[in-house]
Amino acid sequence: MKINFLQIAIAQWEHNNKLKGTFHCTIGLNIDTLELVRLYPVDLWAMRKNCVYNIEVELMTCRRENSFKPISITQIGTYTTKQTTDLLNNIPVTTIKNINENRLSMGIIDVSNKIITIETNQNYVEDSQLDLFEETEHSKLKSLDDKSFSSKIKKDIRIKFPSKDTLQGFRNISYNEFHFFIGLSKNGSIPNYYNKPEWSKMIVGNMRNHRSTFIGLCLFKTN
């Protein structure tokens, strides 16, 4: 099976012990059907945002909708950021409640009243996430050397927004897009425009078999 895939967001790198390598999960659009699509495993630096690829894929056995393993990847074009945003705005907005009720693992939600925060913590990090939020070559070596994952300082971007589906009246989602963290690392802060009202939609993914734990994958503007 082949799909024409528009790259939207790249999740954090992950060391996969089974595959004996470091890969990331990527999410984008099947531009022929305008459906969200997940690909894994994708080699580092193999794909770029707003680029279009013709990809030969195999259906993954994880039972998540539109999840594929890429076999071969060929770039066939490039979109502007506006073209990508226009396509994303054609996808109906849903809620996390609806995603859970329909046992879906990804969708686009409204976060127009969002609050973006950066938290620094010392949470335990599994060995499959050695390089979380840091440069791979350095953090991986340090973690393997001293085995002290919990002693490492981690930065976590979170997006809080109102939600009637929860007892506390809001949801607090970890934002996980790779490019966002690169910008944070280089600039030391989140660009102000992300807090503007027009940045009001977010692709979310449920990576834990349709439970209530979601991560944010891509913030984008409303037309």
Protein Blocks (a to p, Z undefined) as FASTA:
>chain_A
ZZddddfbdcdddddfklopaddddddddfklopacddddddehkacehiacdddddddf
klpahiacdfbdcdfbdcdfklmmmmmmmpccddfklmmmnopabdcddfklgccddddd
fbdcdfklmmgoiafklmmmmmmmnopmklpccdddddddddfkbmnopacdddfbfklm
mmmmmnopacfklmpmklmcccdddfegoiabdcdfbdcddZZ
